[in-house]
Amino acid sequence: MRFLNNTVIKALITSFIFITCASNATDNVATIKKADRYFLEQKYNLALNEYLVAAETVSPKAYYQLGVMHYKGLGTAADNIKALVWFSMAADFNYDNSVEIVNNLIANVQPAEKAEVTQLIKSSQEALARQLVYRNYAPIIIEENLSNKLLFDDMPDLSDANIVTDMGFSNSLSMNDGYSGGGLSGGADDMGSSAESFESESDAFPEEEPYFLIADYDVGPDGSIRNITEVKASGDVKSVLFDLSFNTLPKPTLNDKNVYFVNRTYLGIASYNKWRMQRDYNYFYTKMRKLTSKLDDSDSPKDKYNQAMALLNFPWLKQEKGYVDQLLKAAAEHGYVMAKYEYGLKLYREQTDFKQAVHWIFEAAKQEHSHAQYRLARILQDSPWVVNDENNALFWFEQASEKDHLPAKLKTAEIKLVAKDEQLIDVDGAIEILADIAEPQADNPEYHYLQAMAHLKMEPRQLAKTVEYLESAIKLGNEFNWDTSAWQKELDSWTSSGSVTIVEGEF
């Protein structure tokens, strides 16, 4: 009998690499004792979770116990490969009889598959090593600040703010019927489901295709919309995305200080109410109702996530208050990475539970979710609810940048150029990043400001180009309704508030 096939191997590598705990371990010894107690009481689900927590540190006993539980199917499905991986980690420390167990399990592997199994073990060990590294860049909550919430020009949220586009829509930022937040992360494939995959958005519209757009972005202290990330879109949304950046929102403030925040905008049919949807696009309305009804009968974490996203993205779907949070939380607790991110981000945007919000975003970031890594970095950079740390923020920006996350690349360059910690300054590295993102960021005022800083700090300095880029940053910023007063003050200090000739080397 074959021990495993190639498809199973690939699936196991993916599932094992992304094993992460549901909470942070603060005392490994206490965690092991708690896990042992649950194990003796045959509360295997609880024991499994605690051993996973302990496994995020160097814990041979936790590795061994996880091997036992996966081998015997205690608290989880029996799985010889996962058992082999955990036992092999324990064997690295010669723990108990783990070496003997590994030898016995390996003996059952077909010769042609041994190389792949060995690679699986190596990949899994590397994944666990990454988890150990990630723990060093975890956010630290400021407990005494958790009760503080932002205001937006003295309003409690952005639900009454409007987004205006040239396509004729003026839409509330919040979803109709009181639902706000949420969205499909990662593209159209996320709407697929084991319950049912509907062909494509356009197939659901027999006549003219409407558009919808869901976008995340940073809200600047001046209310400007920055670093827009397209979350989910259908139809022609290029002009809508461009117009979105010209809108100005109420300024986010905390204790009378303007700060950064994050928001999500819904445009097009994503902002319709039930009656308008039935009237204008009844075919799509009916199709989505059937899809979510089938998803409701599924226990799959992916299906729970997809159902939650459909309810969030289309408010005209029938839903009970709090049901979306329930679905996302369930999928997140079962390890579905996109649910972890969306649930955490929703809690954060809605200022519902900052501690849990940061926890779930961190968990998704550890599972290599680029949007979560970017958001975690932004939180570490300037959130009032965590200890701000430029070094940790840079780490997560760089993790997201490796996955071609464009805003993360821009913010990486920013820290490398203007960090308060001189040890983080890397002008050459920033110049390389700015060259890489030049085309897509050509209309971004912040990009031009960073180019000004790069030319100011490069060797030899190019001061004429510094002024040129700073003037461009101010001009673009004014077009997008940014507060450019700090940049203008900086430019005035260089040019005596007027046009002067810069002589290189005398600036």
C-alpha positions in Angstrom: 0.0 0.0 0.0 1.3 3.4 -0.9 2.2 5.6 2.0 1.1 8.9 0.2 0.8 10.3 -3.3 2.1 13.6 -4.7 -1.2 15.4 -4.3 -1.4 14.4 -0.7 2.2 15.5 -0.1 1.6 19.0 -1.5 -1.5 19.4 0.5 0.2 18.3 3.7 3.1 20.6 3.1 0.7 23.5 2.7 -1.4 22.6 5.7 1.5 21.8 8.0 3.5 25.0 7.2 0.5 27.1 8.1 -0.2 25.6 11.5 -0.3 28.4 14.0 -1.6 28.7 17.5 -4.8 30.5 18.5 -3.1 32.5 21.3 0.3 33.6 22.4 2.4 31.6 24.9 3.8 33.6 27.8 5.0 30.7 29.9 6.0 27.6 28.1 6.2 25.5 31.2 2.8 26.5 32.4 1.4 25.9 28.9 2.8 22.3 28.8 1.3 21.6 32.2 -2.0 22.8 31.1 -1.8 20.7 27.9 -0.8 17.6 29.9 -3.8 18.1 32.2 -6.2 18.4 29.3 -4.6 15.3 27.7 -5.1 13.2 30.9 -8.6 14.4 31.1 -9.1 13.3 27.5 -10.0 16.9 26.5 -8.0 16.4 23.3 -9.1 19.5 21.4 -8.0 21.7 24.2 -4.8 19.7 24.7 -3.9 20.0 21.0 -4.3 23.8 21.0 -2.0 24.2 24.1 0.7 21.9 22.6 0.6 24.0 19.4 1.1 27.1 21.6 4.1 25.5 23.3 5.4 24.3 19.9 6.0 27.9 18.9 8.9 27.8 21.3 11.6 25.1 21.4 9.6 22.4 23.1 10.6 18.7 22.4 7.8 17.4 24.6 5.2 19.5 22.7 6.6 18.1 19.4 6.4 14.6 20.7 2.8 14.9 22.1 1.7 16.5 18.8 3.2 13.5 17.0 1.2 11.1 19.3 -2.0 13.0 18.8 -1.7 13.2 15.0 -0.7 9.5 14.8 -3.6 8.3 17.0 -6.2 10.8 15.8 -6.7 12.5 19.2 -8.3 15.9 18.9 -7.5 15.9 15.2 -7.7 13.5 12.2 -5.2 10.7 12.2 -2.3 11.7 9.9 0.9 9.7 9.7 2.7 12.4 7.8 2.0 15.1 10.3 2.9 12.7 13.0 6.2 11.9 11.3 7.0 15.6 11.0 6.3 16.3 14.7 8.2 13.1 15.8 11.1 14.1 13.7 11.3 17.4 15.5 11.3 15.7 18.8 13.9 13.3 17.5 16.3 16.2 16.8 16.4 16.5 20.6 16.5 12.7 21.1 13.3 13.0 23.2 11.9 9.8 24.7 11.6 7.1 22.0 11.0 9.6 19.1 14.1 8.4 17.1 12.7 4.8 17.1 9.3 6.0 16.1 10.6 8.1 13.2 12.7 5.1 12.0 9.5 2.9 12.1 7.4 5.4 10.2 10.1 6.1 7.6 10.3 2.3 7.0 6.7 2.4 5.7 7.5 5.1 3.1 7.9 3.9 -0.4 11.6 4.3 -1.6 10.6 6.7 -4.4 8.8 8.9 -1.9 11.4 9.2 0.8 13.1 12.2 -0.8 9.7 14.0 -0.8 9.0 13.1 2.7 12.4 14.3 3.8 11.7 17.6 2.0 8.4 17.8 3.8 10.0 17.4 7.1 12.6 20.1 6.2 10.0 22.5 4.9 7.9 22.0 8.0 10.8 22.6 10.3 11.7 25.8 8.4 8.1 26.9 8.8 8.2 26.4 12.5 11.5 28.3 12.6 9.8 31.2 10.8 7.1 31.1 13.5 9.9 31.5 16.1 11.3 34.5 14.2 7.9 36.0 13.9 7.3 35.9 17.6 10.2 38.4 18.0 8.2 40.9 15.9 4.9 40.6 17.7 2.9 43.7 18.6 2.7 44.7 22.2 -0.8 46.0 23.3 -1.0 49.2 25.4 -3.7 47.9 27.7 -4.5 51.4 29.2 -5.3 52.7 25.7 -7.8 50.0 24.7 -10.8 52.0 25.9 -9.8 55.0 23.8 -11.6 55.3 20.4 -11.1 57.6 17.5 -13.5 60.3 16.4 -13.9 61.6 12.9 -14.5 65.3 13.0 -16.4 64.6 16.2 -18.4 61.8 14.7 -18.0 58.2 16.1 -17.3 56.6 12.7 -17.2 57.2 8.9 -20.7 55.9 8.2 -22.1 59.3 7.2 -19.1 60.2 5.0 -19.6 60.2 1.3 -17.5 59.1 -1.6 -18.1 60.8 -4.9 -16.9 59.5 -8.3 -17.3 60.8 -11.8 -19.4 57.7 -12.6 -22.3 59.3 -10.9 -22.4 57.5 -7.6 -22.4 59.1 -4.2 -22.1 56.3 -1.7 -22.0 55.9 2.0 -18.8 54.4 3.2 -20.7 52.0 5.4 -22.9 49.2 4.1 -26.6 49.8 4.1 -28.8 48.3 6.8 -26.0 49.0 9.4 -23.4 46.6 8.1 -19.9 47.9 7.6 -16.5 46.4 6.9 -15.6 43.1 5.3 -14.7 42.1 1.8 -13.2 39.5 -0.4 -9.4 39.4 0.0 -7.2 38.0 -2.7 -9.2 38.2 -5.9 -12.2 36.6 -7.6 -11.2 33.1 -6.7 -12.3 33.7 -3.1 -15.9 33.6 -4.2 -15.4 30.0 -5.2 -16.8 27.5 -2.8 -17.0 23.7 -2.4 -20.7 24.3 -2.0 -21.0 26.1 -5.4 -18.8 28.2 -7.6 -20.6 30.7 -9.7 -18.9 31.3 -13.1 -18.0 34.9 -12.9 -19.6 38.2 -11.9 -20.2 39.1 -15.6 -22.0 35.8 -16.2 -24.6 36.8 -13.6 -25.6 39.8 -15.6 -27.5 39.0 -18.9 -27.5 42.6 -20.1 -25.3 45.6 -19.2 -22.6 44.7 -16.6 -22.6 47.0 -13.6 -19.5 47.7 -11.6 -18.7 47.2 -8.0 -15.5 48.1 -6.1 -14.3 47.2 -2.6 -11.1 49.0 -1.7 -9.0 49.4 1.5 -6.8 52.4 2.1 -5.1 54.4 4.8 -6.9 57.5 6.1 -4.3 60.2 6.7 -4.4 62.6 9.6 -5.7 65.2 7.2 -8.6 62.9 6.0 -6.9 62.1 2.7 -7.2 58.7 1.2 -3.8 57.1 0.7 -2.3 53.7 -0.4 -5.4 52.3 -2.0 -5.5 48.5 -2.3 -8.2 46.9 -4.5 -9.8 44.2 -2.5 -12.5 43.0 -4.9 -13.8 44.5 -8.2 -15.9 43.8 -11.2 -16.5 45.9 -14.3 -14.5 49.0 -15.3 -13.2 50.5 -12.1 -10.1 52.3 -13.2 -11.6 55.8 -13.2 -13.4 55.0 -10.0 -10.1 54.0 -8.3 -8.5 57.2 -9.5 -11.4 59.4 -8.4 -11.5 57.7 -5.0 -8.1 59.2 -4.2 -9.4 62.8 -4.6 -12.0 62.4 -1.8 -11.4 63.8 1.6 -12.9 62.2 4.7 -13.5 63.5 8.2 -10.2 63.6 10.0 -9.4 60.7 12.5 -8.5 62.1 15.9 -7.7 60.7 19.3 -7.5 63.0 22.3 -7.5 66.0 19.9 -4.5 64.6 17.9 -4.9 63.8 14.3 -3.8 60.2 13.5 -3.8 57.6 10.8 -6.5 55.0 10.5 -7.7 52.4 8.0 -11.0 52.2 6.1 -12.8 50.2 3.4 -15.0 51.7 0.8 -17.9 50.0 -1.1 -18.9 51.4 -4.5 -21.3 50.5 -7.3 -23.6 47.6 -6.6 -21.7 46.8 -3.4 -23.5 49.9 -1.9 -27.0 49.2 -3.3 -29.9 48.4 -1.0 -32.2 45.3 -1.5 -34.9 47.1 -3.4 -32.6 48.8 -5.9 -30.8 45.5 -6.5 -34.0 43.6 -7.1 -35.2 46.3 -9.5 -32.0 46.7 -11.5 -30.3 43.3 -11.3 -32.7 40.7 -10.1 -30.9 37.9 -11.9 -27.7 38.5 -9.9 -29.7 39.1 -6.7 -31.4 35.7 -7.0 -28.2 33.9 -7.9 -26.4 35.3 -4.8 -29.3 34.4 -2.5 -29.1 30.8 -3.7 -25.3 30.7 -3.3 -25.4 32.0 0.3 -28.2 29.6 1.1 -26.1 26.6 0.1 -23.0 28.0 1.9 -25.2 28.3 5.1 -25.5 24.5 5.1 -21.7 23.9 5.0 -19.4 23.4 7.9 -16.3 24.1 5.8 -14.2 27.0 7.2 -13.7 28.2 3.6 -17.5 28.2 3.0 -18.1 30.1 6.3 -15.6 32.7 5.2 -17.1 33.0 1.7 -20.6 33.3 3.2 -19.5 36.0 5.5 -17.8 37.9 2.7 -20.9 37.7 0.5 -23.0 39.1 3.3 -20.6 41.9 3.9 -20.1 42.8 0.3 -23.8 42.7 -0.6 -26.0 44.2 2.2 -29.1 43.2 0.3 -28.6 39.6 1.3 -30.7 38.6 4.3 -28.6 38.4 7.5 -29.0 38.5 11.2 -27.0 41.1 13.2 -23.7 39.7 14.4 -23.9 36.6 12.1 -21.0 37.8 9.9 -18.8 38.1 13.0 -19.8 34.7 14.1 -19.0 33.2 10.7 -15.6 34.9 10.4 -14.6 34.0 13.9 -15.5 30.4 13.4 -13.5 30.2 10.2 -10.5 32.0 11.8 -10.5 29.7 14.8 -10.3 26.8 12.3 -7.2 28.3 10.8 -8.5 29.8 7.6 -6.0 32.6 7.0 -8.2 35.0 5.0 -10.8 34.8 7.8 -8.2 35.6 10.4 -7.3 38.8 8.4 -10.8 39.9 7.6 -12.1 39.3 11.1 -9.2 41.2 12.7 -9.4 44.0 10.2 -13.2 44.3 10.7 -12.8 44.5 14.5 -10.1 47.1 14.1 -12.0 49.3 11.6 -15.1 49.2 13.6 -13.1 49.8 16.9 -15.0 46.8 18.4 -12.1 45.0 20.1 -8.6 46.3 19.4 -6.9 43.5 21.3 -8.5 40.7 19.4 -8.2 42.7 16.1 -4.4 43.0 16.5 -4.2 39.3 17.6 -6.0 38.0 14.4 -4.1 40.3 12.1 -0.9 39.1 13.6 -1.9 35.5 13.2 -2.7 36.1 9.5 0.6 37.9 9.0 2.4 34.9 10.4 0.7 32.8 7.7 2.3 34.9 5.0 -0.9 37.0 4.2 0.6 40.1 2.5 -2.3 42.4 3.3 -2.2 41.3 6.9 1.6 41.9 7.0 1.2 45.4 5.6 -1.6 46.2 8.0 0.3 44.9 11.0 3.3 47.0 10.0 1.1 50.1 9.8 -0.3 49.3 13.2 3.2 48.9 14.6 4.2 52.2 12.9 1.6 54.5 14.4 -1.4 52.8 16.1 -2.2 54.3 19.5 -3.2 50.9 20.8 0.2 49.2 20.4 3.7 50.1 21.2 5.1 51.8 18.1 8.3 50.2 16.8 10.0 51.2 13.6 12.2 48.2 13.5 9.2 45.7 13.8 7.2 47.8 11.3 10.1 47.6 8.8 10.3 43.8 9.3 6.6 43.3 8.3 6.7 45.9 5.5 9.6 43.9 4.1 7.7 40.6 4.4 4.8 42.1 2.5 7.2 43.7 -0.1 8.6 40.3 -0.9 5.1 39.4 -2.1 5.0 42.5 -4.3 2.7 44.5 -2.1 3.0 48.0 -3.6 2.1 50.1 -0.6 4.4 48.0 1.6 7.3 48.8 -0.8 6.6 52.5 -0.5 6.5 52.4 3.3 9.7 50.3 3.4 11.5 53.0 1.4 10.0 55.6 3.8 11.5 54.0 6.9 14.9 53.5 5.2 15.0 57.2 4.4 13.4 59.0 7.4 13.4 56.6 10.3 14.0 58.1 13.7 16.4 55.2 14.4 19.6 56.0 12.5 20.4 52.3 12.3 17.4 51.7 10.1 18.5 54.3 7.5 19.5 52.6 4.2 19.6 55.2 1.5 20.9 52.9 -1.2 18.2 50.3 -0.4 15.5 53.0 -0.5 16.7 54.3 -3.9 16.5 50.7 -5.3 12.9 50.3 -4.0 11.8 53.7 -5.4 13.3 52.8 -8.8 11.3 49.5 -8.7 8.0 51.3 -8.0 8.5 54.4 -10.1 5.8 53.7 -12.8 2.9 52.7 -10.6 3.6 55.4 -8.0 4.2 58.2 -10.4 1.0 60.1 -9.3 1.6 59.4 -5.5 2.7 62.6 -3.7 4.4 60.5 -1.0 6.5 58.8 -3.7 7.8 62.2 -4.9 8.5 63.3 -1.3 10.6 60.2 -0.7 12.5 60.8 -4.0 13.3 64.3 -2.6 14.6 62.7 0.6 16.6 60.1 -1.4 18.3 62.8 -3.5 19.0 64.8 -0.4 20.7 61.9 1.4 22.4 60.1 -1.5 26.1 60.5 -2.2 26.8 62.8 -3.8 23.7 64.8 -2.9 21.6 66.1 -5.8 20.0 69.1 -4.3 18.4 70.6 -7.4 16.6 67.3 -7.9 15.6 67.3 -4.2 13.8 70.7 -4.7 12.3 69.5 -8.0 10.8 66.4 -6.4 9.6 68.2 -3.3 7.8 70.8 -5.5 6.2 67.9 -7.4 5.1 66.3 -4.1 3.5 69.5 -3.0 1.7 70.1 -6.3 0.3 66.6 -6.4 -0.6 66.7 -2.8 -2.6 69.8 -3.2 -4.4 68.2 -6.2 -5.4 65.3 -3.9 -6.4 67.7 -1.1 -3.5 66.6 1.2 -2.2 68.8 3.9 1.2 69.7 2.4 2.0 72.5 4.9 4.9 70.5 6.5 6.4 69.9 3.0 5.9 73.5 2.0 7.6 74.7 5.2 10.5 72.4 4.5 10.8 73.7 0.9 10.6 77.3 2.1 13.5 76.7 4.5 15.6 75.6 1.6 14.6 78.3 -0.9 13.9 81.3 1.4 10.3 81.1 0.4 11.0 81.8 -3.2 12.7 80.5 -6.3 16.5 80.3 -5.9 19.3 78.7 -7.8 20.7 75.7 -6.0 24.5 75.2 -6.4 25.4 71.6 -5.7 27.7 71.3 -2.7 26.7 74.7 -1.2 23.2 73.8 0.0 
